[in-house]
Amino acid sequence: MAGNVTSLFRGTAAHSPSMAALTREGGDGTGPVDFCIPCNPYFPTPAMFEEMAGRLREIVTYYPSSADTVTAELCDLLRLPPQCVAMGNGSTELITWIDHLLVRESLAVPVPTFGRWTDQPMETGKRVDMFPLQEANDFALDLGQYAEFIRARGTRVAVVCNPNNPDGGCLRRQQIVRFMDAMADLDLVIVDESFLEFADAEAEPSVVQEAMLRPNVVVLRSLGKNFGLHGIRFGYLVANPALAGKVRSMLPKWNLNSLAEHVVFMLKEHGAEYARSLAQVRRDRLEMASHLSALPGLTVYPSQGNFLFVRLPVGAEGTAVRDRMLTEHRILVRECGNKIGSSSRFLRLVVRPQVDVRRLVSGLEQVLYGSGRGAAVPEPGTGTGYSSGTAAVDRLVSETNGAGLRLTPAGPAPAAGTGMPLPAAVTPPGGGMPMPAATPPLPAPAAVAPVAPSAPVAPVSPAAAVMPAPVPVPPAALPAPAPVAPAPVPLAPTPPGVPARGGLTAAQVRGMTAPAPAAGLTPAPATGWPNAQSWPNAAGTGQAAV
């Protein structure tokens, strides 16, 4: 298998090789331990798999019911009106139709994020304005800065992934609602909640109820990730009846397969098991983050998803770590060098049971810190070996001071689609959110004192502690002295390989240490909504009166 690893990954520019391809290459009919595909490892239960196996011949032999039938059953479980829901053959099918039907000219998206939000509109000739999330700010998205960026670019569609993939950063529901108010005059606001059910920092996390009443909001949800069934390919969107119906009308009558139908109809009997599986993933996330953050030089970023975004120690190159983990330890990890806004010094590691995490940590220790030439991290004094992608990111961070402020003389305006950001806020937004509301938030382990979400913690620039001299900043960018509320100072870039954050407490991992940003979003007037006369009224039924 070792000789084929590079070719396997080179042939899948947008992602990683499928588990089927890796299993075929393994030679023994088994795949590696999967820390790559973000899937719930505790659901379906073994009993559910046995039930599906017993009916497999019937399931795969006959046509499924129509998509309307399956959608109606799902909506009954979710307590959503069917006219506001469209089910697709995976979230990527819905992203494709959203792009074709609802995105006219331009789309803004924070990066790094799920690749289809950047690649799909570019493939159809749209302008994609990319808003880089800053490593020095733990990749947190400041919605006020993002809104200003959208206005400056004149973008017509905005995307927010909550939690974001690959870093797991999460915003509170009220922050998203304020952003939707401020962007009410855009053609469309898309909120991708594909990983929201793994979050646990807020009791009522989703904005689907608001989406059904608004003329220009679509919420995307995943089922394969949450239910641990990526291979079935099913997901859904929620919007007002006009938008949902527009997408639904373009989908084939049998775009959902029989396995998807069978699982949806099983759910009403297994809701308790599903809720327990999500709770276990959340507990595993805390334990896994604790083990990984103990590795020297490894940075673990706060996450509310079922994955952790980690930065490798100085000198470690992600593709080499990925290949050696696979060939030497039969562990598949997601190297993020092909994600726009990231580099090969970052890995995304899916949350798995503790027995697998111990194997992961042991493998990383051997690959990263093994003695002599076998180590992925060079001995002191031997230099570093960054990839071209890492070097490009370093260059961008150096030019922008890590906060989107260029230190070089002003040049021509950025070309369409490049999406240079406005200055990133110093204070990162906090919070994440849980999914089912019936499941209470899990307490942090007793040994760790959790930090209350309402207690503001003054952010500290990690670079300031490790750099011998401050990065020069033009005088105009320095804040005027203010005894109460000083203006934000552009953050200096974190040196390559230096952890932006040390060991993490359980509360920090859960994303609960940062205060919510001050409300700085001004709602757009309702009269600015596109084609307002043709949208449904606030109840979501019928047409608005003329």
Secondary structure as the mmCIF struct_conf table of DSSP 4:
data_model
#
loop_
_struct_conf.conf_type_id
_struct_conf.id
_struct_conf.beg_label_comp_id
_struct_conf.beg_label_asym_id
_struct_conf.beg_label_seq_id
_struct_conf.end_label_comp_id
_struct_conf.end_label_asym_id
_struct_conf.end_label_seq_id
HELX_RH_3T_P HELX_RH_3T_P1 ALA A 2 ASN A 4
HELX_RH_AL_P HELX_RH_AL_P1 VAL A 5 ARG A 10
TURN_TY1_P TURN_TY1_P1 GLY A 11 GLY A 11
TURN_TY1_P TURN_TY1_P2 ALA A 13 ALA A 14
BEND BEND1 HIS A 15 HIS A 15
HELX_RH_AL_P HELX_RH_AL_P2 MET A 19 GLY A 26
BEND BEND2 GLY A 27 GLY A 29
HELX_LH_PP_P HELX_LH_PP_P1 GLY A 31 PRO A 32
STRN STRN1 VAL A 33 PHE A 35
BEND BEND3 CYS A 36 ILE A 37
TURN_TY1_P TURN_TY1_P3 PRO A 41 TYR A 42
BEND BEND4 PRO A 44 PRO A 44
HELX_RH_AL_P HELX_RH_AL_P3 PRO A 46 GLY A 54
TURN_TY1_P TURN_TY1_P4 ARG A 55 ARG A 55
HELX_RH_AL_P HELX_RH_AL_P4 LEU A 56 THR A 61
BEND BEND5 TYR A 62 TYR A 62
HELX_LH_PP_P HELX_LH_PP_P2 TYR A 63 SER A 66
HELX_RH_AL_P HELX_RH_AL_P5 ALA A 67 LEU A 78
TURN_TY1_P TURN_TY1_P5 ARG A 79 ARG A 79
HELX_RH_3T_P HELX_RH_3T_P2 PRO A 82 CYS A 84
STRN STRN2 VAL A 85 GLY A 88
BEND BEND6 ASN A 89 GLY A 90
HELX_RH_AL_P HELX_RH_AL_P6 SER A 91 LEU A 102
BEND BEND7 GLU A 105 GLU A 105
STRN STRN3 SER A 106 VAL A 111
BEND BEND8 PRO A 112 PRO A 112
TURN_TY1_P TURN_TY1_P6 GLY A 115 GLY A 115
HELX_RH_AL_P HELX_RH_AL_P7 ARG A 116 GLU A 123
TURN_TY1_P TURN_TY1_P7 THR A 124 GLY A 125
STRN STRN4 ARG A 127 PRO A 132
HELX_LH_PP_P HELX_LH_PP_P3 LEU A 133 GLN A 134
HELX_RH_3T_P HELX_RH_3T_P3 GLU A 135 ASN A 137
TURN_TY1_P TURN_TY1_P8 ASP A 138 PHE A 139
HELX_RH_AL_P HELX_RH_AL_P8 LEU A 143 ARG A 153
TURN_TY1_P TURN_TY1_P9 GLY A 154 GLY A 154
BEND BEND9 ARG A 156 ARG A 156
STRN STRN5 VAL A 157 CYS A 161
BEND BEND10 ASN A 162 PRO A 163
TURN_TY1_P TURN_TY1_P10 ASN A 165 ASP A 167
HELX_RH_AL_P HELX_RH_AL_P9 ARG A 173 ALA A 182
TURN_TY1_P TURN_TY1_P11 MET A 183 ASP A 185
BEND BEND11 LEU A 186 ASP A 187
STRN STRN6 LEU A 188 ASP A 192
TURN_TY1_P TURN_TY1_P12 SER A 194 PHE A 195
HELX_RH_3T_P HELX_RH_3T_P4 LEU A 196 PHE A 198
BEND BEND12 ALA A 201 ALA A 201
BEND BEND13 ALA A 203 GLU A 204
HELX_RH_AL_P HELX_RH_AL_P10 VAL A 208 LEU A 213
TURN_TY1_P TURN_TY1_P13 PRO A 215 ASN A 216
STRN STRN7 VAL A 217 SER A 222
BEND BEND14 LEU A 223 LEU A 223
HELX_RH_AL_P HELX_RH_AL_P11 GLY A 224 PHE A 227
TURN_TY1_P TURN_TY1_P14 GLY A 228 GLY A 228
HELX_RH_3T_P HELX_RH_3T_P5 HIS A 230 ILE A 232
STRN STRN8 GLY A 235 ALA A 239
HELX_RH_AL_P HELX_RH_AL_P12 PRO A 241 ARG A 248
TURN_TY1_P TURN_TY1_P15 SER A 249 MET A 250
BEND BEND15 LEU A 251 LEU A 251
TURN_TY1_P TURN_TY1_P16 LYS A 253 TRP A 254
BEND BEND16 LEU A 256 LEU A 256
HELX_RH_AL_P HELX_RH_AL_P13 SER A 258 MET A 266
HELX_RH_3T_P HELX_RH_3T_P6 LEU A 267 GLU A 269
HELX_RH_AL_P HELX_RH_AL_P14 GLY A 271 SER A 293
TURN_TY1_P TURN_TY1_P17 ALA A 294 ALA A 294
BEND BEND17 LEU A 295 LEU A 295
TURN_TY1_P TURN_TY1_P18 PRO A 296 GLY A 297
STRN STRN9 THR A 299 VAL A 300
BEND BEND18 GLN A 304 ASN A 306
STRN STRN10 PHE A 307 ARG A 311
HELX_LH_PP_P HELX_LH_PP_P4 LEU A 312 PRO A 313
TURN_TY1_P TURN_TY1_P19 VAL A 314 GLY A 315
HELX_RH_AL_P HELX_RH_AL_P15 GLY A 318 HIS A 329
STRN STRN11 ILE A 331 GLU A 335
TURN_TY1_P TURN_TY1_P20 GLY A 337 ASN A 338
BEND BEND19 LYS A 339 LYS A 339
TURN_TY1_P TURN_TY1_P21 ILE A 340 GLY A 341
TURN_TY1_P TURN_TY1_P22 SER A 344 ARG A 345
STRN STRN12 PHE A 346 VAL A 350
HELX_RH_AL_P HELX_RH_AL_P16 GLN A 354 TYR A 369
BEND BEND20 SER A 371 SER A 371
HELX_RH_3T_P HELX_RH_3T_P7 GLY A 372 GLY A 374
BEND BEND21 ALA A 376 VAL A 377
HELX_LH_PP_P HELX_LH_PP_P5 PRO A 378 GLU A 379
TURN_TY1_P TURN_TY1_P23 PRO A 380 GLY A 381
BEND BEND22 THR A 382 THR A 382
HELX_RH_AL_P HELX_RH_AL_P17 SER A 388 THR A 400
TURN_TY1_P TURN_TY1_P24 ASN A 401 GLY A 404
BEND BEND23 THR A 408 THR A 408
HELX_LH_PP_P HELX_LH_PP_P6 PRO A 409 ALA A 410
BEND BEND24 PRO A 412 PRO A 412
HELX_LH_PP_P HELX_LH_PP_P7 ALA A 413 ALA A 415
TURN_TY1_P TURN_TY1_P25 ALA A 416 THR A 418
HELX_LH_PP_P HELX_LH_PP_P8 MET A 420 ALA A 425
BEND BEND25 VAL A 426 THR A 427
BEND BEND26 MET A 435 MET A 435
TURN_TY1_P TURN_TY1_P26 ALA A 437 ALA A 438
BEND BEND27 THR A 439 THR A 439
HELX_LH_PP_P HELX_LH_PP_P9 PRO A 440 PRO A 445
TURN_TY1_P TURN_TY1_P27 ALA A 446 ALA A 447
BEND BEND28 VAL A 448 VAL A 448
HELX_LH_PP_P HELX_LH_PP_P10 PRO A 450 ALA A 452
TURN_TY1_P TURN_TY1_P28 PRO A 453 SER A 454
BEND BEND29 ALA A 455 ALA A 455
HELX_RH_AL_P HELX_RH_AL_P18 PRO A 462 VAL A 466
BEND BEND30 PRO A 468 ALA A 469
HELX_LH_PP_P HELX_LH_PP_P11 PRO A 470 PRO A 472
HELX_RH_3T_P HELX_RH_3T_P8 PRO A 475 ALA A 477
BEND BEND31 LEU A 478 LEU A 478
HELX_LH_PP_P HELX_LH_PP_P12 PRO A 479 PRO A 481
BEND BEND32 PRO A 483 ALA A 485
HELX_LH_PP_P HELX_LH_PP_P13 PRO A 486 PRO A 495
TURN_TY1_P TURN_TY1_P29 PRO A 496 GLY A 497
BEND BEND33 ALA A 500 ARG A 501
BEND BEND34 GLY A 503 GLY A 503
HELX_RH_AL_P HELX_RH_AL_P19 ALA A 506 VAL A 509
TURN_TY1_P TURN_TY1_P30 ARG A 510 GLY A 511
BEND BEND35 THR A 513 ALA A 514
HELX_LH_PP_P HELX_LH_PP_P14 PRO A 515 ALA A 518
HELX_LH_PP_P HELX_LH_PP_P15 LEU A 521 PRO A 525
HELX_RH_3T_P HELX_RH_3T_P9 ALA A 526 GLY A 528
BEND BEND36 TRP A 529 TRP A 529
TURN_TY1_P TURN_TY1_P31 PRO A 530 ASN A 531
HELX_RH_3T_P HELX_RH_3T_P10 ALA A 532 SER A 534
BEND BEND37 TRP A 535 TRP A 535
TURN_TY1_P TURN_TY1_P32 ALA A 538 ALA A 539
BEND BEND38 GLY A 540 GLY A 542
#
